[in-house]
Amino acid sequence: MSKYVGMSVTKVFYDEVSGKPRPFQGRVESYEIKRKVFLVKYSDGDTEELALKEVALILNSQIFNSDQSSDKS
């Protein structure tokens, strides 16, 4: 699990008022073995605990989106 620690992530959150999507940059700060959760800290200072499945989904979507962008070039 430590291979994910230090990786940059971008997660989309939806604005509570407007409902518009807002991407936030973050970094996987640590992994807690006992609870099996990653701590992600975002650029605005917020933190979130995520399971491996959630971190993998975020990273896979970033790779997919990156591949889609390079295909358009």
C-alpha positions as CSV (number, residue, x, y, z in Angstrom):
1,M,0.0,0.0,0.0
2,S,2.9,2.3,0.5
3,K,3.4,2.7,-3.2
4,Y,0.4,5.1,-3.2
5,V,1.7,7.3,-0.4
6,G,3.1,10.5,-1.9
7,M,1.0,10.3,-5.1
8,S,-0.9,13.3,-6.3
9,V,-4.6,12.9,-6.8
10,T,-7.4,15.1,-8.2
11,K,-10.9,14.5,-6.9
12,V,-14.0,16.3,-8.1
13,F,-16.3,17.6,-5.4
14,Y,-19.6,19.3,-6.1
15,D,-20.3,22.8,-4.8
16,E,-23.1,22.6,-2.2
17,V,-24.7,25.8,-3.4
18,S,-24.3,25.7,-7.2
19,G,-24.0,22.0,-7.7
20,K,-21.1,22.7,-10.1
21,P,-18.1,20.2,-10.1
22,R,-14.9,21.5,-8.6
23,P,-11.7,19.5,-8.9
24,F,-9.3,19.6,-5.9
25,Q,-5.6,18.6,-6.0
26,G,-4.4,16.5,-3.2
27,R,-1.7,14.1,-2.0
28,V,-1.9,10.7,-0.4
29,E,-0.2,11.4,2.9
30,S,-0.3,8.1,4.7
31,Y,-1.8,4.6,5.0
32,E,-3.2,3.3,8.3
33,I,-2.7,-0.5,8.3
34,K,-5.1,-1.4,11.1
35,R,-8.1,0.6,9.6
36,K,-7.0,0.0,6.0
37,V,-7.5,3.6,5.0
38,F,-5.4,6.2,3.2
39,L,-5.3,9.8,4.4
40,V,-5.5,12.3,1.5
41,K,-4.8,16.0,2.1
42,Y,-6.2,18.5,-0.4
43,S,-4.7,21.8,-1.4
44,D,-7.4,23.7,0.5
45,G,-6.3,22.0,3.7
46,D,-9.2,19.5,3.9
47,T,-8.4,15.9,4.6
48,E,-10.3,12.7,3.7
49,E,-9.9,9.0,4.6
50,L,-10.3,6.7,1.6
51,A,-10.2,3.0,1.2
52,L,-7.9,1.4,-1.4
53,K,-10.7,1.0,-3.8
54,E,-11.5,4.7,-3.7
55,V,-7.9,5.7,-4.2
56,A,-7.5,3.2,-7.1
57,L,-10.6,4.6,-8.8
58,I,-9.3,8.2,-8.5
59,L,-5.9,7.2,-9.9
60,N,-7.3,5.1,-12.7
61,S,-9.6,7.9,-13.8
62,Q,-6.7,10.3,-13.8
63,I,-4.8,7.8,-16.1
64,F,-7.8,7.4,-18.3
65,N,-8.4,11.1,-18.6
66,S,-4.7,11.7,-19.3
67,D,-4.8,9.0,-22.0
68,Q,-7.9,10.6,-23.6
69,S,-6.2,14.0,-23.6
70,S,-3.1,12.7,-25.3
71,D,-5.2,10.9,-27.9
72,K,-6.7,14.3,-29.0
73,S,-3.2,15.7,-29.8
